[in-house]
C-alpha cells in the first residue's frame, strides 16, 4: 500500500514537471498571451465550474490545486506558498488591497476570501484579456465578485483606475500589495506605487516568485538593500506545484522616509 501511494505520488510529480516544461518550452506564447497555448486554462475553468461548490472559495482553490497537479500545471501561487500569503493577510488585516497579476483568479480568490474588515475590497490587474475573462468567472463562482474589482490591462497603463479605486475607498494608499506578474515588471510597478504615494506607513508588500533562479534580480536586490524603506522577511518554499524547484516569497512592511526639519 505504501509503495502504491509512493508510485502514484511519483507519477503525479512527473506529470506536473512535464506539464511545466511544456509550458516553458512554449514561452513565447506564454509571455505574449499569459497562457500555455494548449487550452489548459479554459479547461481548468470548465472543470472548476463543473466540480467546485459554488460560493465556496476553499472548494474552488482545492479544485484548482488538484487540476494543476493532475491535468495541467498552472502559474498559481499554489497550495505550498499559499499559506505564506494567508499568514501575511492575517498579519496586516487589510481593508484596501491591490494585486498585480491576476492570471486565472486563484490568488484573488485566496485574498478576497480573507478580507474581513467591513467594506474591504481587492483591485486586481491582468494584462491578458483571456485570463481576465477566466478570472472573473472563477471569482464569481467562488462568490466573491462583490469584494473584487477586476481590471483588464497592465497596471502601468491603468494607473488612473487604481487612483479612482483609492478615491472610492476613501483612502490615499493601499494596505496590502501582492505582486505576482512578469518579473521584469516588479521593480517599475513598485516604484510607480511608491512615486504616486499609493503606499502608506505599514503597507504590506508581498512578492511571489522571489527565488534566486526565477525571481526579479533588481527587485530582489532592492528589498534586501533598502531596510530603511522595506522591512523584509524572506520565506523559502518551492515553486508552484514543483517540489524540486526552490522559490521564495518576500513579505515587506513599507516605512516611508520621514524628513526632519
For each residue, the residues with C-beta under 8 A, 3 or more apart:
1: 4 5
2: 5 6
3: 6 7
4: 1 7 8
5: 1 2 8 9
6: 2 3 9 10
7: 3 4 10 11
8: 4 5 11 12
9: 5 6 12 13
10: 6 7 13 14
11: 7 8 14 15
12: 8 9 15 16 69 70
13: 9 10 16 17 243 244
14: 10 11 17 18
15: 11 12 18 19 69 70
16: 12 13 19 20 68 69 70 73 241 242
17: 13 14 20 21 242 244
18: 14 15 21 22
19: 15 16 22 23 40 72 73
20: 16 17 23 24 73 241 242
21: 17 18 24 25
22: 18 19 25 26 36 38 73
23: 19 20 26 27 30 36 37 38 73
24: 20 21 27 30
25: 21 22
26: 22 23 29 30 36 37 38
27: 23 24 30 31
28: 31 32
29: 26 32 33 35 36 37
30: 23 24 26 27 33 34 35 36 37
31: 27 28 34 182
32: 28 29
33: 29 30 37 128 130
34: 30 31 103 126 127 128 130 131
35: 29 30 40 41 128 130 131
36: 22 23 26 29 30 40 41 72 73
37: 23 26 29 30 33
38: 22 23 26 72
39: 42 43
40: 19 35 36 43 44 71 72 73 74
41: 35 36 44 45 74 104 130 131 134
42: 39 45 46 130 134
43: 39 40 46 47 71 72
44: 40 41 47 48 64 67 68 71 72 74 104 134
45: 41 42 48 49 104 134 137 138
46: 42 43 49 50
47: 43 44 50 51 63 67 71
48: 44 45 51 52 60 63 64 67 138 141
49: 45 46 52 137 141
50: 46 47
51: 47 48 63
52: 48 49 56 59 60 62 63 64 141 142
53: 56 59 60
54: 141 143
55: 141 142 143
56: 52 53 59 60 142 143
57: 60 61 109 110 112 113 142 143 144
58: 61 62 113
59: 52 53 56 62 63
60: 48 52 53 56 57 63 64 109 138 141 142
61: 57 58 64 65 79 82 106 109 110
62: 52 58 59 65 66
63: 47 48 51 52 59 60 66 67
64: 44 48 52 60 61 67 68 74 76 104 106 138
65: 61 62 68 69 76 78 79 241
66: 62 63 69 70
67: 44 47 48 63 64 70 71 72 74
68: 16 44 64 65 71 72 73 74 76 78 240 241
69: 12 15 16 65 66 241
70: 12 15 16 66 67
71: 40 43 44 47 67 68
72: 19 36 38 40 43 44 67 68
73: 16 19 20 22 23 36 40 68 240 241 242
74: 40 41 44 64 67 68 103 104 106 240 241
75: 103 240
76: 64 65 68 103 104 106 107 240 241
77: 81 82 85 106 107 110 180 208 240
78: 65 68 81 82 106 240 241
79: 61 65 82 83
80: 83 237 238 240 241 243
81: 77 78 84 85 208 237 238 240 247 249
82: 61 77 78 79 85 86 107 110
83: 79 80 86 87
84: 81 87 88 235 237 249 251
85: 77 81 82 88 89 107 110 111 178 206 208 249
86: 82 83 89 90 110 114
87: 83 84 90 91
88: 84 85 91 92 176 204 206 251
89: 85 86 92 93 94 111 114 115 176
90: 86 87 93 114
91: 87 88 204 251
92: 88 89 175 176 202 203 204
93: 89 90 116 117
94: 89 97 115 117 120 174 175 176 204
95: 115 117 119 120 121 169 171 175
96: 120 121 166 169 171 173 174 175 176
97: 94 111 115 120 121 122 123 174 175 176 177 178
98: 122 123 124 125 162 174 176 177 178 193 198
99: 102 107 108 111 122 123 124 125 178 180
100: 124 125 155 177 178 179 180 181 185 189
101: 124 125 126 179 180 181 182
102: 99 105 107 108 124 125 126 131 132 135 150
103: 34 74 75 76 106 107 126 131 135 180
104: 41 44 45 64 74 76 131 134 135 138
105: 102 108 109 134 135 136 137 138 139 142
106: 61 64 74 76 77 78 103 109 110 138
107: 76 77 82 85 99 102 103 110 111 178 180 208
108: 99 102 105 111 112 122 124 135 138 139 144 148 150
109: 57 60 61 105 106 112 113 138 139 142 144
110: 57 61 77 82 85 86 106 107 113 114
111: 85 89 97 99 107 108 114 115 122 176 178
112: 57 108 109 115 122 139 142 144 147 148
113: 57 58 109 110 142 144
114: 86 89 90 110 111
115: 89 94 95 97 111 112 120 121 122 147
116: 93 120
117: 93 94 95 120
118:
119: 95 169
120: 94 95 96 97 115 116 117 147
121: 95 96 97 115 147 148 149 165 169
122: 97 98 99 108 111 112 115 147 148 149
123: 97 98 99 148 149 151 161 162 165
124: 98 99 100 101 102 108 135 148 149 150 151
125: 98 99 100 101 102 151 153 154 155 158 162 181
126: 34 101 102 103 131 132 135 150 151 152 153
127: 34 131 152 153 154 181
128: 33 34 35 131 132
129: 132 133 152
130: 33 34 35 41 42 133 134
131: 34 35 41 102 103 104 126 127 128 134 135
132: 102 126 128 129 135 136 150 152
133: 129 130 136 137
134: 41 42 44 45 104 105 130 131 137 138
135: 102 103 104 105 108 124 126 131 132 138 139 150
136: 105 132 133 139 140 145 150
137: 45 49 105 133 134 140 141
138: 45 48 60 64 104 105 106 108 109 134 135 141 142
139: 105 108 109 112 135 136 142 144 145 148 150
140: 136 137 143 144 145
141: 48 49 52 54 55 60 137 138
142: 52 55 56 57 60 105 109 112 113 138 139
143: 54 55 56 57 140
144: 57 108 109 112 113 139 140 147 148
145: 136 139 140 148
146:
147: 112 115 120 121 122 144
148: 108 112 121 122 123 124 139 144 145
149: 121 122 123 124 165
150: 102 108 124 126 132 135 136 139
151: 123 124 125 126 158 161
152: 126 127 129 132
153: 125 126 127 157 158 161
154: 125 127 157 158 185
155: 100 125 158 159 162 181 185 189 192
156: 159 185 188 189 192
157: 153 154
158: 125 151 153 154 155 161 162
159: 155 156 162 163 192 196
160: 163 164
161: 123 151 153 158 164 165
162: 98 123 125 155 158 159 165 166 198
163: 159 160 166 167 196 198
164: 160 161 167 168
165: 121 123 149 161 162 168 169
166: 96 162 163 169 171 172 173 174 198
167: 163 164 170
168: 164 165
169: 95 96 119 121 165 166
170: 167
171: 95 96 166
172: 166 197 198 200
173: 96 166 197 198 199 200 203
174: 94 96 97 98 166 177 193 198 199 200 203
175: 92 94 95 96 97 200 202 203 204
176: 88 89 92 94 96 97 98 111 203 204 206
177: 97 98 100 174 190 193 199 203 204 205 206
178: 85 97 98 99 100 107 111 206 207 208
179: 100 101 186 189 190 205 206 207 208
180: 77 99 100 101 103 107 207 208 209
181: 100 101 125 127 155 185 186 189
182: 31 101 185
183: 186 209 214 215 216 219
184: 187 216
185: 100 154 155 156 181 182 188 189
186: 179 181 183 189 190 207 216 218 219
187: 184 190 191 216 218 219 222
188: 156 185 191 192
189: 100 155 156 179 181 185 186 192 193
190: 177 179 186 187 193 194 205 219 222
191: 187 188 194 195
192: 155 156 159 188 189 195 196 198
193: 98 174 177 189 190 196 198 199
194: 190 191 197 198 199
195: 191 192
196: 159 163 192 193
197: 172 173 194
198: 98 162 163 166 172 173 174 192 193 194
199: 173 174 177 193 194 203 205 254 256
200: 172 173 174 175 203 254 256
201: 254 255 256
202: 92 175 253 254
203: 92 173 174 175 176 177 199 200 253 254
204: 88 91 92 94 175 176 177 251 252 253 254
205: 177 179 190 199 230 250 251 252 253 254
206: 85 88 176 177 178 179 249 250 251 252
207: 178 179 180 186 210 216 219 223 249 250 252
208: 77 81 85 107 178 179 180 249
209: 180 183 214 215 216 239 247
210: 207 215 216 219 220 223 234 247 248 249 250
211: 214 215 239 246 247 248
212: 215 220 246
213: 245 246 247
214: 183 209 211 239 247
215: 183 209 210 211 212 219 220 247 248
216: 183 184 186 187 207 209 210 219 220
217: 220 221
218: 186 187 221 222
219: 183 186 187 190 207 210 215 216 222 223
220: 210 212 215 216 217 223 224 250
221: 217 218 224 225
222: 187 190 218 219 225 226 230
223: 207 210 219 220 226 230 232 250 252
224: 220 221 232
225: 221 222
226: 222 223 229 230
227: 230 231 232
228: 255 257
229: 226 254 255 256 257
230: 205 222 223 226 227 252 253 254 255
231: 227 252 253 255
232: 223 224 227 250 251 252 253
233: 250 251 252
234: 210 248 249 250 251
235: 84 248 249 250 251
236: 246 247 248
237: 80 81 84 246 247 248 249
238: 80 81 242 243 244 245 246 247
239: 209 211 214 242 245 246 247
240: 68 73 74 75 76 77 78 80 81 247
241: 16 20 65 68 69 73 74 76 78 80
242: 16 17 20 73 238 239 245
243: 13 80 238
244: 13 17 238
245: 213 238 239 242
246: 211 212 213 236 237 238 239
247: 81 209 210 211 213 214 215 236 237 238 239 240
248: 210 211 215 234 235 236 237
249: 81 84 85 206 207 208 210 234 235 237
250: 205 206 207 210 220 223 232 233 234 235
251: 84 88 91 204 205 206 232 233 234 235
252: 204 205 206 207 223 230 231 232 233
253: 202 203 204 205 230 231 232
254: 199 200 201 202 203 204 205 229 230
255: 201 228 229 230 231
256: 199 200 201 229
257: 228 229
258:
259:
260:
261:
